[in-house]
Amino acid sequence: MSQKKEFKKFAVVGAGPVGCIVAAYLAHGGHDVTLCDIVPELVNSAVDPGIKIDGTEELEQKVTRGITNIDDLANDPPDVIIITVKATVLHLIASSIEGFITDDMYVVSWQNGIDTELVLAETLGRDRVIRAVVNYGCGLVKPGHVHLAFHHPPHFLQELEPAGKEAALGIAEALSKSGLKTERTDSIVDMVWRKSIMNACMNPVCAVTGMTMAEVIRDPIVFQIVDNLIKEGVQVARANEIGLGWNYYPYATNYLKTAGDHKPSMLVDIENKRRTEVDFINGKIVEYGQQAGVETPYNLMIKALVKALEPK
């Protein structure tokens, strides 16, 4: 039976809403937490006065320290680095971590998108990388202040190689004891796809229309696109022998109806003139569709529309 590793020192890379939540909970649980982001205002406010979370849950918590250069982690290496930045910058992040990573350090992909963990593993090695599926929706009100729109624990994680199982168990325990209930699973790829199909049908539609998730759900014409994107994602997953469960379609549509008046991150990225993660969401469904010989016209269309908006 696997023994859990114990971890005390964590670094969270990315001080946006997703990163602030995991950093605040870990610090609340008594862990040493370094929050890293290239934007000084984001990390400074997390240290003092601290991170404020409101919405479905409330918490106010200072992190141990903030840094603006990931290379500074080499001066006081953490046990675990949790990556919460957009998947678009993963190659850059991985190459920075490669400069100081040790054999007993672990890196967690705490992100949206398909195959984000494989990008990290290309540079850092599979033994050190752990993939998570995160089940909360949030937005940044201002630096250090996060609104938690919905939270459906538990969250899940899994090591890429058997050698990392003890680490995965230990990280899950640290998160759970801190109040962010997390479990190690044996089926993380299936879970990534279960979540990513829902992201693929809702995030880009909101990004293109400017509508919140609730507005999309309430609009019967726009929802037809969402519905076809779900069905297309299911076809691709099943053609690649990914386990979604026999009742995934009704589960997905019911889950989306609980999302509320929330702007998904892809819409926020478009509004703020940032590159989106559409390549790691709809783009991956297109890629896996080609691999299995399944046509994906809806995903191709919505990806193209998002990419057309990005340069603007």
N, C-alpha and C positions, 0 to 999 in steps of 0.2 A: 504494500500500500504506500502511495506517495506521501511524503512529509511536506508540509508547507514551509517555504522559506519565509523569514521575517524581514520586512523592509521598514526602515525608519526615514530615509531621506529620498524625497521625490523632487523631480523637476518637471514642470509643465511648460511646454513650448507652445505659445499662443495664448494671449491674454484677451481674446474675444470672449463672447458669452459662454461657449462650450468649455473653454479652458478655465475661465474664472470659476465656473461651478465646480469642476473637479478639484481645482486648487483650494477653493474655500472649504469644501468638505474634508479634504485630506488634512488641512491645517486645523480644522475644527476637531478632528480626531487625534490631534496631538503630534502629527508628523511634521518634520522639517520640510518645508515646501519653498522651492525657488520658482518664481514665475518669470518666464522669459518672453519678451516681445520687442520688436524693433521700434515700437512706438512708446516713447518714455512715459507719456500721460497714462497709458494703460497699466503699466507696471507700478508706477509711483502711487497711483490711487489705490492699488491693491494692497500695498504695504501700509499706507496711511492716507485716509482713515480706515481702509480695509474694503473688502468686497461686500457689497450688499446684494442679497438675492430676495426678490419678492415675487408674488404670483401664487402658484399652487403650493409653494413652500417658502418659508422665510428664514434667512440666516444672515448674520453680519459677522465677518471674520477677516482678520488680517493674515496675510501670508508672511513667512519668515523673511524673505528678501525678494527683490526684483532686479533683473538684469536686462540689458538691451542687446547683448551680444552673446549668442549661444556658445561661442568659444570660451567665455568666462566660466562655463561649467567645469572646464578642465582644472581650475584652481581648487575646486571643492566638489569632487565628483559625486553625483547622487547614485543611489542604488537602482532607481527606476526613472526613466524619462518617458513622460506621457506626451505624445504628439497630438495637438488639437488644431493645428493650422490647416489651411486648405490643402487639399491633395496636390494642387498645382505646383507647390513649392517643395514637395517631398524630396526630390533629387538633391536640391540645395541643402536641405536640413540634414539628410543622410550623410552627405559628404563632410559636413561640419562635425557631426557626431563621430564619424570615423576617425577623426584626429585624436580623440581622447577616450574612446570607449574601451572598457576593460572586460576581461572574460566573465566577471560576475555582475555585469551591468545588463539591464534589460530595457528594451524600448517597446512601448505600447502604441499601436496605431488606434487612437481614440477618435475616429473620423468617419465621415460619410464616404460612400463610394466603394466600388468593387476593385479588389486587388491592390489596395493601398499598402497592405502589409508586404506584398511582393516587391514593391518599389524599394521599401526600406531594406528588405532582405538581400536585394541585389548588391547593396553596398556593405551592409552590416553583418550579413550571414543569418541564416535561418534559425540557428540555435538561440539567438538573442532577441528575436522579434516575437511579439504577442499581438494578436488582433482582437479588438473589442467591437461590440455592437452597443451603441448608446441609445437609450430610449427616452430622451427628453427633447423638448422643443423650447428654444429660448431666443431672446434678443437683447442687444446691448442698449440700455436706456442712455447711458453716458459711461465714460471710463470708470470701471469698478462697480457699476450698478447694472445688474442683470434682471430682466423679467423672465421668469420661468412660466411659459405658457401652458405646458403640460409635462407630466412626468409619469412614465409607466414602468416602474422597476419590476423585475431586476434587469440590470445590464449584464452583458455576457462577455467573456473573453476566453481565448484559447491560444496555446502556444503553437508555433508552426512545426516544431520538432519535439518528439517525446522528451528530450533532455530538458525542455523548458517547463514541464508540467508542474514541478514543485514551485517554480516562480509564479506561474499563472495562479495557482491555488493561494499563494501568499499575497499576491497583489489583490486578488478578489477579496480576501479576508480583510486586508487593510482598508479597502474602499468600503466594504460592508460595515465594519466597525466604526467607520467615520460617518455613517449615515447614508451612503450612496450604495444601496444594496446591489451587489455584483456576484455573479456565479461563474465558475469555470464550466465550460461545455465541451462536448465532443463533436459538435456539429456547427462550428462557427461559420463555415462557408454557406450552409443552408440559411443561417440566420442573417448573414450579410445580404444575401439575395432577397430574403423575405422583406427586409427593410428597404433595400435599394430599389426594388420594383415600385414600392410606394413613393420613394423619393423621385423616381424617374417619371412617375405619372403626375405628380403634384408640383414639385419644385420648378421645372421648366415652364409649365403652363402658367404658374403665377408670375414667373420672370418675364414671360412674353406679354401677358395681359395686364400686369400691374395689379392683379387682384390678390386678396388674401386667400388663405386656404378655404375659409368658410364661404367666401363669396364664390369661389369656383364650385364648391359642392352645391351651393344653392342655385347655380345657373345651369338649367337643364341642357342648354346647347353646348356650353363650354365643357360640361361634365362628360359629354360624349367622347371628347378627346381623351380625358382622363381614363374613362372606361376602356377605350381601345388600347391605351398604353399599358394598362394593367394586364389585359388579355395577351398582348404581344410579349410582355415581359415573362408571363407565365409560360407561354409556348417556348421561349428561348431557354428558360431555366430547365424545363422538363426535357427538352431536346438534348441538354447537356448533363442530364441525370442529376440535377440539383434538387434536393428534397424540399418542397414547399409545404407539403401536406395536402390531402385531398380537398380540404375546405378553404384553401387559401383565398380564392377570389371573394367569397362573402366576408371572410375575415378582413381582408384589405379594405373593401368598401366601407364596412362598419367602422374600422379603425380610423379611416380618414375623416369620417363624419364627426369624430370627437376632437379634431385638431383645433377647432375654434378660429377666432379672428387673428390668425398668426401669419406674419410674413415669413416665408421660408428663406433660408440663407441665400438661395440663388437670386431671389428677387432683391434682397438687400444688396447683394453684390452688384447687380445691374444698376440699382439706384445710386450706388456709390462709385460707379464707373470702375469696378474691379473685375478681373478675370474670374469666371465661374468654374465650378467643378463638373460641368456638364460632360466633359470627356471621360471622367471616372464614373459617371452614372449612366446616362443614356448612351454615351459613346461605347461603354463596355457591353451594354446589351446588344448594340449593333455588331460589335466585334465577335461576341459569343454566338450571335445569330448566324454570322457568316461562317463561323467554325462548324456549326451544326447544320448548315444549309436551310436556315429559317429566315424568311424575309422579314424585315423590320421597318416598313414604310413610315409608321407613326414616330418611332424613335429617331429615324433619319431626319424626318421633317422637323421635329421639335428641337433636335440638336442643332440643325442648320439655322433655325430662327434665333436661338440663343446666341450662337456664334456670330450671327449677323449683328446682334445688338452689342456684343462685347467691345468692338473698336470705338463705339460711340460714347 
